[in-house]
Amino acid sequence: MIEPHAPAPPGAPPPWGVQGQARLPVRPGIGRFLVLAGVFVCAACGLVYELELVALASYLIGDSVTQASVVLSVMVFAMGVGSLAAKRLRPCAAAGFGAVEAALALVGGCSAMALYAVFAWTGGWGGLWADGPRCLLVVFSLTIGLLIGAEVPLLMELIQRIRRQDPGGAVADLFAADYVGALVGGLAFPFLLLPRFGQLSGALLTGTVNVIAGGALVLGLFRGDLSRRARWTLVVANVVVLGLLASAAMLVDDFERAARHALYGADARVALRSGVQEAVVTGGSHGRPLRFFLDGRLRFSGRDERRYHEALVHPAMNGPHARVLILGGGDGLAAREVLRHPGVRRVDIVEPDADVVRLARGDAALSALNGHVYDDPRVHEVTADAFSRLRLDRSRYDVVVSDLPDPCVTGVTKLYSQEFYGLARRVLAPGGRLVVHAGPLADRHRAFWTVDATIRAAGLSTRPYRVGGRDAGFGARPGRGAGGAPGAAGAAGAAGAAGDWGFILASRVPAPLRLDSSCPRLRTLTQAALTADARAASRSRGPRPLPPSTLVHPRYTD
């Protein structure tokens, strides 16, 4: 450390703008260590707030790339503004830092609950309220960024008041503690806070740690720099913030249940959060249609799921079909349709979330709907990512069924890439067929034809087709359902005619789009309707071919 060469002359301002040496209850070396420890904890909390906003916004609004860009860019901008604004607080750095940490703990700790509340109770109202979650996301990003940015100059002032050193050395020490704290916070969020406490309780716990660390640092180490009034004001502020966070933590379970009912309606009866996603089941009894949601997106509705699954599976089953691979489809409904065909010897289901399979096995209404397929010895489930599974799989399949969410869901765009279809092509047996759920043709025309172009770029011949009759009376964010917010509010906001689903049948050589004559009669799909819908889909193809989507250049937008 570089010490000042000589004390400042009498009456001259202290060097580097420091307001004088602090009166500490401990030795300067220990005091400096405690300040850097406070920097470490506060930096970890600040990064958790950022990641929490990104994760919750991606879940509630969709398109994780856009939400991460909005949160991080707004927050970094606000941090710069906050640093400039905090220059005025340097003469009272201890009191200012204590106030900033109390405010940051309250705002950051409650941000997840506030976002979830706005989404649950206003997301389907339309008009101005339809953008409520997005507006609140920007407000929280801006506010948290301002408060995090204000920490830096105040901490710089405090650490210099303990033991003066050259500005470069002080900045290096401060940023080293800050960046290491950010590393710990960044790792703690996905591996500890999110799986153990969930998004809401995790944010509240982080706020609690934040306010304790900030209050202890100021009131314990720099209490000599505070007036009696300032000390009591900070004590009261910290106690109030702790009380609010503790009250919210005690009410979080009731809050989640109320918000879930607002989102999904009063008949939401199963809700579980795995390490992968949140699954919610509604209805399924007393005449209410069964509906299944993953991360707030409608995966299927009992009103129309048979139309979807018959169209997905049966055109691909025309030909050899002894071995079938289903990518996704942990609900068992695609497997139910596969097993209707004689000659099926083995069905492998690759589902990334084991809890979805357990739910499909154990829930009475869902297992009845899928025909108890998991009790069939021919069905084998594997918990794995579909992309990774295809890279390792050396088996050969007569049919590969890609039963995945729409390509516009950012988290699954790699499963609609040219590389993914190249891997799928590799596991096809001679004469094998691949069928892909490519999203609604009417609503996302460009995305559908991008899937078609991507499959063809992987060396497969394609036969696109669509099937109408998708239930438009119940909204959901992109999945197998319609657009909008899920739940009762989404139902109120849904309007218009029923939508459609788009599919693409692919093979190494052109395959006819026909139904297998040996299959029992289907309830919703006929050969005449399939042929007509395939012609309608082909007529919607644009005049110019679209570029394929790849891992490094995804071309789907939400």
Buried (B, 14 or more C-beta within 10 A) or exposed (E): EEEEEEEEEEEEEBBBBBBEEBEBEEEEEEBBBBBBBBBBBBBBBBBBBBBBBBBBBBBBBBBBBBBBEBBBEBBBBBBEBBBEBBEEBBEBBBBBBBBBBBBBBBBBBBBBBBBBBBBBBBBBBBEEBBBBBBEBBBBBBBBBBBBBBBBBBBBBBBBBBBBBBBBEEBBEBBEEBBEBBBBBBBEBBEEEBBEEBBBBBBBBBBBBBBBBBBBBBBBEBBBEBBEEEBBEBBEEBBEEBBEBBEEBBEEBEEBBEBBBBBBBBEBBBBBBBBEBBBBBBBBBEEEBBBBBBBBBBBBBBBBBBBBBBBBBBBBBBBBBBEBBBBBBBBBBBBBBBBBBBEEBEBBBBBBBBBBBBBBBBEBEBBBEBBBBBBEBEBBEBBBBBBBEBBEEBEEEBBBBBBBBBBBBBBBBBBBBBBBBBBBBBEBBBEEBBBBBBBBBBBBBBEBBBBBBBBBBBBEBEBBBBBBBBBBBBBBBBBBBBBBBBBBBBBBBBBEEEBBBBBBBBBBBEEBEBBBBEEBEEBEBBEEEEBBEBBEBBEEBBEEEEBEBBBEEEBBBBB
